[in-house]
Structure formats: structure tokens, C-alpha cells
């Protein structure tokens, strides 16, 4: 059974470097018994390619403008915007000018393991894209093929 916990700036774990994006696991599924919470901060232009996964995901924009693609629709989310994506929704995002920050939440334990494996296996400076897709597939995350 999960136990209560508090994460402060002094006790937060070191961020994971996920292809240039800094992702701090604030609450893992093993700690909560289900959902996960992350702080995601990225430099301008960083963010994942179009992908989907079998867990719900929500993003709350805290800082900066962040472009989102959801299915075939694009939008720019400014601070104070919440974007919710049900499991299986194809999506992507890009941090805008000056970078940005979001708090994200997933519906079950999964993303923390994926982020940890990418942090360990993929160079943020020169990412091996086939290896990244392989790690994604190991976590039931589907990366859309490039257009064309």
C-alpha cells in the first residue's frame, strides 16, 4: 500500500535527460500505486516526435508557449493551459521560443520506466533514433513513421 510522501525542491530527484528535455519524476507509479507526475522542462525546439501509448497523459503548461499536435490538429498552449490526451491518442509537442516547462501526469505506472531507460541508453547530444524507437517499443510506445 502506498504511503504519504512530500517532494520539495531540496528532495526532488535529479532530472532525467530525455533527448535534451529535463524530466523530473515527482511521483512514480510505484510511489502512488497508480498515476505518475512529472516536471518537464525543455529548451526551444525540443520535444518528442508524433507518438502514442496505452496510458492517458495530461500536460499543464507552467512556462513558455508549447506547440502541440493532437491527431491532425495543431495548437499552441500558453501558461495555464491543460492538454489531456486519452490512451492511444497520437500526439507530439515542441517547446517554443525560450523553452518552457510543464507538469504532466499519466494514468498509470509506465512513463517513468520509459524516461529512465531513454536517459540511460540514448545520448541527448546525438540521439540514435533507431535505438530510441526500439526503447519506445519495449515500453508499448509507438512512434509514428516519418512522413513520406
N, C-alpha and C positions, 0 to 999 in steps of 0.2 A: 504494500500500500504506500502511495506517495506521502511524503512528509512536507510540511511547510518549509519554504526557503525564501530568502531575500537576496537579490543581486544588486550590489552597489557599484559605483564606478571603481572603487578600490578592490572589489572581489570578483568583478566580471572576468571571464576567461579571455585570454588573448584572442584577437580576431583571427579567423582563418582567411588566408589569401586565396580566393577562388577566382583565378584568372584576372587578377587586378582589383577585384572587388573585395572589400574587407567585410567579412560576415562574422558577427559575434553571436554565439549560441547563448541566448539569455535564459532559455528554458528548453531542455531536451525532452523528448517523449518519455525517456526513462525516469526523468525527474517528476513529470506531471502525470504520468500514467496514460498519456494520450497525445494532446496537441504539443506543438513546438512554437517558440517565439525567438525571433532573430532581430538584430540590428544590422542593416545592410547599408554600407557607405561605399560610394564609388566615384572615381574621377570621371570627368566629362568623356562621354562616348563609350564607357564600359557598360556591360550588361550581357545577358545570355542570348544565344540565337533562339529562334522560334522552337518551342518545346512544349511537351505536356507530360503529365504524371498522374498516377492514380490517387492523389490526395488533393483536397481543397487547399487553396492558398489565398491569403489576403495581404495586401500591402497598404500601409498608411504612410503617406509622404510627409516627412518632417521638414526637409530642407531641399531646396532646389526644384527645378522643373524636370519631370521624368516622363519621357515618351513611352507609351505602352502600345503594343499591338495585341489585340484580343480577337482571335479568329481572323476575319478580314477587315476589321475596323481598327483605326489608329486614333490615339488621343494623347494629349499632354496633361499629366496630372501635376497640379501645383500643391504646395504645402497645404495640409488639411484635407486632402482627397484620399478616400479609401477605394481601393480596387479589389473586388472579390472575384475569384476565379474557381468555379466548381472543378472537381477532379475531371481530368480528360480534356480540359479546355486548352487549345493551342494558344500560346502567348509568348511574348518577349518584352523586354524593356531596355531603355538606354538612358543613362544619366545625362542630363543636359548641361548647358554651359556652366562651368564652375563646379560640376559634380553635384552630388546630392546625398540624401540619407532617407531611409525608410525603416519602419518597424514592420516586420512581416510575421505572419502566423500560419502554420499549417495544421491540418485537421488530425494528423497522426504522426507517430514517430517514423521518420524516413529521411527527410531533407538533411537533418544533422549528420547522418551517416554519409550521404552523398557529398555534402560540403567538406567533410573531414577527409574523405577519400580523394577528392579533387585537390585539396590543399596538399596532401601527401604525394600525389602522383603526377600532377601537372605543373609545369613551370609557368608562373604567371607572366614572365617576360617573353617567352617563346613557346606558347602552348602547342602541344602535339594534339591537333584536332582529332585524328582517328582514335588516339588513346582516350581523349575526353569523351568521345561518343561511346567508346567501349565501357568506360566507368559509368556513364549515364545509363547505358543499357543494363548494367549489373544492378542498378537501383530502380528499374522499371520506369526510367525516364526516357521518353522518346524525343530525339532531336529531329526536327524537320529537315529533309534533304534540301540542299541549296536550290534556289530557283533555276529553271532551265534544265 
